[in-house]
């Protein structure tokens, strides 16, 4: 069994105001995001199924044609190949996302 301390994982700044820490497994990838207020995640899609939860703060998600605000304690599911985007609504929001199959582009 592997155990991790999130704060000790390598932090990558992937865009202004977006920091992520990644744990890659055989069949899934888990990503911890720290987002600054107002940060926008551009519209995109990928073949990975995606689930997430907001651990602190809130985010606005657009999945397909549906827009929702997800607050701390809320969770969401994004099917494979569905166009989606997001925006951080509060300072220092934290989001945990899981992807399957693994995100090869995010492996450490």
Backbone as a chain_set.jsonl record, in Angstrom:
{"seq": "XXXXXXXXXXXXXXXXXXXXXXXXXXXXXXXXXXXXXXXXXXXXXXXXXXXXXXXXXXXXXXXXXXXXXXXXXXXXXXXXXXXXXXXXXXXXXXXXXXXXXXXXXXXX", "coords": {"N": [[0.848, -1.178, 0.0], [0.519, 2.207, -0.836], [0.98, 5.305, 0.738], [0.218, 8.755, 1.041], [1.132, 12.15, 1.688], [-0.586, 14.898, 1.108], [0.285, 17.622, 0.998], [2.991, 17.197, 0.721], [3.392, 16.229, -1.803], [4.686, 16.822, -5.101], [4.17, 20.062, -6.209], [2.638, 21.534, -8.991], [2.485, 24.355, -10.995], [0.183, 24.934, -13.215], [-1.085, 26.877, -14.631], [-1.675, 30.424, -14.391], [-2.634, 30.955, -11.133], [-3.471, 28.347, -10.747], [-2.75, 25.503, -9.135], [-1.547, 22.184, -8.914], [-1.498, 18.851, -7.564], [-0.542, 15.537, -8.077], [-1.555, 12.132, -8.012], [-0.812, 9.119, -9.393], [-2.239, 6.111, -10.473], [-2.667, 2.628, -11.379], [-5.104, 2.348, -12.725], [-6.41, 4.743, -12.492], [-6.301, 8.325, -11.991], [-5.63, 10.734, -9.536], [-6.197, 14.059, -8.674], [-5.3, 16.932, -6.927], [-6.404, 20.127, -6.68], [-5.574, 23.553, -6.211], [-7.098, 26.574, -6.39], [-7.122, 29.955, -7.419], [-9.224, 32.803, -6.747], [-11.504, 33.613, -9.316], [-10.119, 32.337, -11.352], [-10.226, 30.771, -14.49], [-11.09, 27.767, -16.079], [-10.541, 26.718, -19.207], [-12.904, 25.806, -21.807], [-13.031, 22.381, -22.63], [-12.436, 18.927, -23.556], [-12.034, 15.406, -22.901], [-11.025, 11.931, -23.158], [-11.351, 10.728, -20.726], [-13.291, 9.612, -17.958], [-14.589, 11.619, -15.381], [-14.666, 12.582, -12.0], [-15.438, 14.694, -9.242], [-14.913, 16.65, -6.236], [-15.642, 19.476, -4.226], [-13.572, 20.709, -1.872], [-13.018, 22.97, -0.442], [-14.287, 26.256, -0.596], [-15.853, 27.346, -3.664], [-16.973, 26.471, -6.961], [-17.886, 27.257, -10.311], [-19.315, 25.237, -12.673], [-19.545, 24.259, -16.063], [-21.024, 21.865, -17.818], [-21.399, 20.196, -20.686], [-24.327, 21.576, -21.717], [-25.169, 22.486, -19.327], [-25.089, 24.531, -16.467], [-23.726, 24.84, -13.261], [-23.319, 25.709, -9.794], [-20.951, 24.52, -7.606], [-20.446, 23.851, -4.317], [-18.446, 23.716, -1.265], [-18.261, 20.433, -0.133], [-19.92, 19.484, -2.073], [-20.328, 17.386, -4.986], [-19.457, 16.132, -8.277], [-19.96, 14.728, -11.586], [-18.434, 14.059, -14.666], [-18.993, 12.864, -17.765], [-17.096, 10.832, -20.12], [-15.56, 12.493, -22.866], [-17.268, 14.722, -22.901], [-17.819, 18.133, -23.366], [-16.535, 20.607, -21.206], [-16.13, 23.211, -18.705], [-14.814, 25.567, -16.275], [-14.958, 27.787, -13.395], [-13.424, 29.453, -10.749], [-15.005, 30.537, -7.866], [-14.457, 31.513, -5.343], [-11.802, 32.691, -3.24], [-8.854, 30.741, -2.855], [-9.933, 28.115, -3.341], [-10.332, 24.601, -3.072], [-10.134, 21.643, -4.889], [-10.8, 18.258, -5.508], [-10.148, 15.85, -7.883], [-10.876, 12.897, -9.778], [-9.78, 10.736, -12.295], [-10.49, 8.387, -14.873], [-9.743, 6.29, -17.587], [-6.277, 6.404, -16.374], [-4.73, 9.644, -16.444], [-2.43, 10.104, -18.612], [-1.066, 12.365, -19.441], [-0.73, 13.815, -17.169], [0.862, 12.462, -15.416], [3.396, 12.067, -12.921]], "CA": [[0.0, 0.0, 0.0], [1.201, 3.494, -0.84], [0.306, 6.384, 1.447], [0.739, 10.044, 0.601], [0.778, 13.381, 2.382], [-0.887, 15.766, -0.031], [1.153, 18.815, 1.0], [4.359, 16.801, 0.384], [3.471, 15.89, -3.219], [5.217, 17.905, -5.931], [3.158, 21.007, -6.691], [2.891, 22.068, -10.328], [1.662, 25.494, -11.389], [-0.14, 24.634, -14.611], [-1.538, 28.14, -15.2], [-1.751, 31.439, -13.34], [-3.672, 30.713, -10.148], [-3.87, 26.934, -10.716], [-1.709, 24.599, -8.646], [-2.065, 20.827, -8.778], [-0.673, 17.756, -7.059], [-1.078, 14.373, -8.777], [-1.229, 10.751, -7.645], [-1.164, 8.258, -10.521], [-2.363, 4.691, -10.2], [-2.736, 1.759, -12.547], [-6.364, 2.49, -13.437], [-7.003, 6.057, -12.27], [-5.441, 9.432, -11.573], [-6.269, 11.634, -8.58], [-5.55, 15.368, -8.749], [-5.69, 17.925, -5.94], [-6.24, 21.466, -7.255], [-5.761, 24.793, -5.46], [-7.487, 27.56, -7.395], [-7.308, 31.333, -6.977], [-10.511, 33.381, -7.126], [-11.627, 34.134, -10.678], [-9.43, 31.501, -12.337], [-11.112, 30.073, -15.411], [-10.594, 26.578, -16.772], [-11.175, 26.845, -20.522], [-13.711, 24.711, -22.34], [-12.219, 21.289, -23.163], [-12.971, 17.582, -23.343], [-11.009, 14.358, -22.924], [-11.665, 10.616, -23.133], [-11.391, 10.225, -19.352], [-14.41, 9.894, -17.087], [-14.07, 12.503, -14.334], [-15.512, 12.901, -10.853], [-14.737, 15.622, -8.373], [-15.592, 17.232, -5.08], [-15.077, 20.738, -3.756], [-13.196, 20.537, -0.474], [-13.062, 24.309, 0.162], [-14.674, 27.273, -1.556], [-16.9, 26.985, -4.62], [-16.65, 26.61, -8.375], [-18.98, 27.198, -11.268], [-19.0, 24.283, -13.727], [-20.417, 24.129, -17.217], [-20.831, 20.523, -18.357], [-22.34, 20.197, -21.802], [-25.074, 22.845, -21.727], [-25.674, 22.707, -17.972], [-24.217, 25.317, -15.589], [-24.044, 24.66, -11.842], [-22.339, 26.102, -8.785], [-20.666, 23.425, -6.68], [-19.841, 24.406, -3.108], [-17.782, 22.782, -0.362], [-19.07, 19.272, 0.198], [-20.638, 19.039, -3.263], [-19.562, 16.531, -5.897], [-19.94, 16.144, -9.654], [-19.506, 13.691, -12.521], [-18.35, 14.5, -16.059], [-18.762, 11.689, -18.606], [-16.045, 10.884, -21.138], [-15.728, 13.25, -24.112], [-18.235, 15.814, -22.793], [-17.164, 19.436, -23.253], [-16.776, 21.228, -19.908], [-15.265, 24.319, -18.305], [-15.065, 25.928, -14.889], [-14.471, 29.066, -12.885], [-13.346, 29.492, -9.288], [-15.81, 31.648, -7.373], [-13.95, 32.008, -4.063], [-10.348, 32.607, -3.076], [-8.288, 29.526, -2.268], [-10.784, 26.937, -3.44], [-9.632, 23.329, -3.256], [-10.956, 20.669, -5.591], [-10.202, 16.94, -5.704], [-10.734, 15.19, -9.045], [-10.395, 11.56, -10.108], [-9.947, 10.44, -13.715], [-10.265, 7.015, -15.302], [-8.466, 5.72, -17.23], [-5.285, 7.379, -15.894], [-4.316, 10.771, -17.292], [-0.998, 9.977, -18.934], [-0.506, 13.703, -19.594], [-0.535, 14.415, -15.847], [1.71, 11.629, -14.569], [4.586, 12.714, -12.393]], "C": [[0.89, 1.237, 0.0], [0.345, 4.504, -0.094], [0.984, 7.69, 1.081], [0.303, 11.138, 1.562], [0.619, 14.422, 1.283], [0.061, 16.955, -0.11], [2.608, 18.484, 0.63], [4.508, 16.365, -1.074], [4.008, 17.085, -3.997], [4.079, 18.771, -6.445], [3.585, 21.533, -8.051], [1.943, 23.228, -10.566], [1.392, 25.348, -12.879], [-0.687, 25.837, -15.355], [-1.556, 29.15, -14.061], [-2.923, 31.124, -12.413], [-4.159, 29.283, -10.057], [-2.666, 26.089, -10.321], [-2.315, 23.211, -8.511], [-1.01, 19.892, -8.231], [-1.342, 16.47, -7.552], [-0.619, 13.073, -8.124], [-1.724, 9.875, -8.785], [-1.186, 6.807, -10.083], [-2.438, 3.915, -11.502], [-3.989, 2.026, -13.384], [-7.059, 3.831, -13.228], [-5.924, 7.072, -11.893], [-6.246, 10.313, -10.638], [-5.481, 12.941, -8.577], [-6.16, 16.303, -7.708], [-5.386, 19.3, -6.535], [-6.422, 22.528, -6.187], [-5.986, 25.874, -6.511], [-7.64, 28.93, -6.762], [-8.655, 31.85, -7.477], [-10.465, 33.93, -8.552], [-10.942, 33.306, -11.746], [-10.463, 30.775, -13.186], [-10.396, 28.892, -16.041], [-11.298, 26.578, -18.121], [-11.964, 25.596, -20.917], [-12.792, 23.663, -22.973], [-12.974, 19.974, -22.982], [-11.808, 16.606, -23.41], [-11.709, 13.011, -22.8], [-11.825, 10.036, -21.724], [-12.713, 10.568, -18.681], [-13.843, 10.66, -15.891], [-15.114, 12.692, -13.247], [-14.731, 13.841, -9.95], [-15.589, 16.043, -7.198], [-14.879, 18.521, -4.686], [-14.826, 20.587, -2.261], [-13.184, 21.864, 0.286], [-13.439, 25.296, -0.932], [-15.832, 26.845, -2.432], [-16.411, 27.231, -6.04], [-17.931, 26.58, -9.193], [-18.536, 26.271, -12.393], [-20.024, 24.385, -14.841], [-20.064, 22.787, -17.836], [-21.875, 20.338, -19.439], [-23.015, 21.552, -21.843], [-25.595, 23.229, -20.341], [-24.644, 23.452, -17.118], [-24.687, 25.141, -14.151], [-22.945, 25.247, -10.977], [-22.2, 24.933, -7.822], [-19.894, 24.02, -5.51], [-19.168, 23.303, -2.296], [-18.738, 21.655, 0.026], [-19.871, 18.74, -0.973], [-19.723, 18.224, -4.169], [-20.202, 16.566, -7.281], [-19.325, 15.011, -10.46], [-19.52, 14.284, -13.921], [-18.055, 13.268, -16.906], [-17.621, 11.911, -19.605], [-16.493, 11.728, -22.328], [-16.781, 14.354, -24.073], [-17.472, 17.126, -22.583], [-17.555, 20.065, -21.916], [-15.773, 22.337, -19.645], [-15.598, 24.67, -16.856], [-14.513, 27.287, -14.54], [-14.516, 29.022, -11.371], [-14.074, 30.738, -8.792], [-15.274, 32.263, -6.089], [-12.437, 31.852, -4.009], [-9.968, 31.279, -2.428], [-9.263, 28.353, -2.254], [-9.918, 25.711, -3.673], [-10.602, 22.322, -3.85], [-10.15, 19.38, -5.742], [-10.915, 16.294, -6.877], [-10.064, 13.842, -9.281], [-10.748, 11.279, -11.563], [-9.697, 8.962, -13.971], [-10.607, 6.919, -16.776], [-7.477, 6.803, -16.8], [-4.98, 8.465, -16.928], [-2.81, 10.682, -17.512], [-0.319, 11.333, -19.017], [-0.221, 14.376, -18.257], [0.408, 13.625, -14.955], [2.969, 12.36, -14.155], [5.823, 11.919, -12.743]], "O": [[1.878, 1.312, 0.731], [-0.872, 4.552, -0.275], [2.19, 7.724, 0.839], [-0.764, 11.059, 2.17], [1.586, 14.78, 0.611], [0.585, 17.259, -1.182], [3.372, 19.378, 0.268], [5.628, 16.151, -1.538], [3.806, 18.231, -3.596], [3.132, 18.267, -7.048], [4.734, 21.927, -8.248], [0.735, 23.101, -10.364], [2.266, 25.608, -13.706], [-0.75, 25.826, -16.585], [-1.461, 28.771, -12.894], [-4.067, 31.036, -12.858], [-5.146, 29.009, -9.374], [-1.695, 25.974, -11.068], [-3.448, 23.063, -8.054], [0.191, 20.1, -8.402], [-2.561, 16.327, -7.458], [0.541, 12.928, -7.737], [-2.912, 9.882, -9.11], [-0.271, 6.332, -9.409], [-2.29, 4.477, -12.588], [-3.946, 1.94, -14.611], [-8.167, 4.041, -13.723], [-4.803, 6.718, -11.529], [-7.41, 10.609, -10.907], [-4.253, 12.936, -8.488], [-7.379, 16.446, -7.623], [-4.236, 19.599, -6.856], [-7.319, 22.424, -5.35], [-5.166, 26.062, -7.409], [-8.225, 29.057, -5.686], [-9.164, 31.395, -8.502], [-9.52, 34.616, -8.941], [-11.157, 33.543, -12.935], [-11.443, 30.236, -12.673], [-9.251, 28.999, -16.478], [-12.521, 26.451, -18.179], [-11.717, 24.495, -20.426], [-11.896, 23.997, -23.748], [-14.019, 19.926, -22.334], [-10.733, 16.936, -23.911], [-12.865, 12.952, -22.381], [-12.385, 8.951, -21.565], [-13.205, 11.688, -18.816], [-12.733, 10.373, -15.442], [-16.289, 12.929, -13.527], [-13.502, 13.787, -9.903], [-16.801, 15.83, -7.164], [-13.658, 18.63, -4.805], [-15.754, 20.364, -1.484], [-13.324, 21.884, 1.508], [-12.966, 25.187, -2.063], [-16.694, 26.076, -2.006], [-15.554, 28.081, -6.285], [-18.923, 25.958, -8.811], [-17.491, 26.496, -13.002], [-21.215, 24.572, -14.594], [-18.95, 22.588, -18.32], [-23.076, 20.324, -19.167], [-22.344, 22.573, -21.99], [-26.366, 24.178, -20.201], [-23.48, 23.059, -17.05], [-25.873, 25.271, -13.85], [-21.78, 25.281, -11.374], [-23.186, 24.422, -7.291], [-18.831, 24.614, -5.687], [-19.302, 22.118, -2.598], [-19.868, 21.894, 0.453], [-20.447, 17.656, -0.883], [-18.5, 18.359, -4.122], [-21.352, 16.98, -7.432], [-18.316, 14.42, -10.076], [-20.489, 14.93, -14.322], [-16.979, 12.683, -16.784], [-17.241, 13.047, -19.888], [-17.652, 11.681, -22.74], [-17.152, 14.874, -25.125], [-16.591, 17.211, -21.727], [-18.725, 20.067, -21.532], [-14.714, 22.403, -20.269], [-16.546, 24.135, -16.282], [-13.715, 27.867, -15.276], [-15.513, 28.608, -10.779], [-13.797, 31.852, -9.238], [-15.595, 33.408, -5.772], [-11.87, 30.976, -4.663], [-10.679, 30.767, -1.563], [-9.392, 27.672, -1.237], [-8.908, 25.767, -4.373], [-11.731, 22.167, -3.384], [-8.963, 19.414, -6.064], [-12.142, 16.193, -6.88], [-8.873, 13.66, -9.029], [-11.864, 11.547, -12.009], [-8.81, 8.356, -13.369], [-11.655, 7.411, -17.192], [-7.799, 7.99, -16.853], [-4.977, 8.212, -18.133], [-2.022, 11.138, -16.683], [0.865, 11.455, -18.704], [0.459, 15.401, -18.215], [0.726, 14.067, -13.851], [3.534, 13.153, -14.908], [6.932, 12.312, -12.38]]}, "num_chains": 1, "name": "protein.A"}
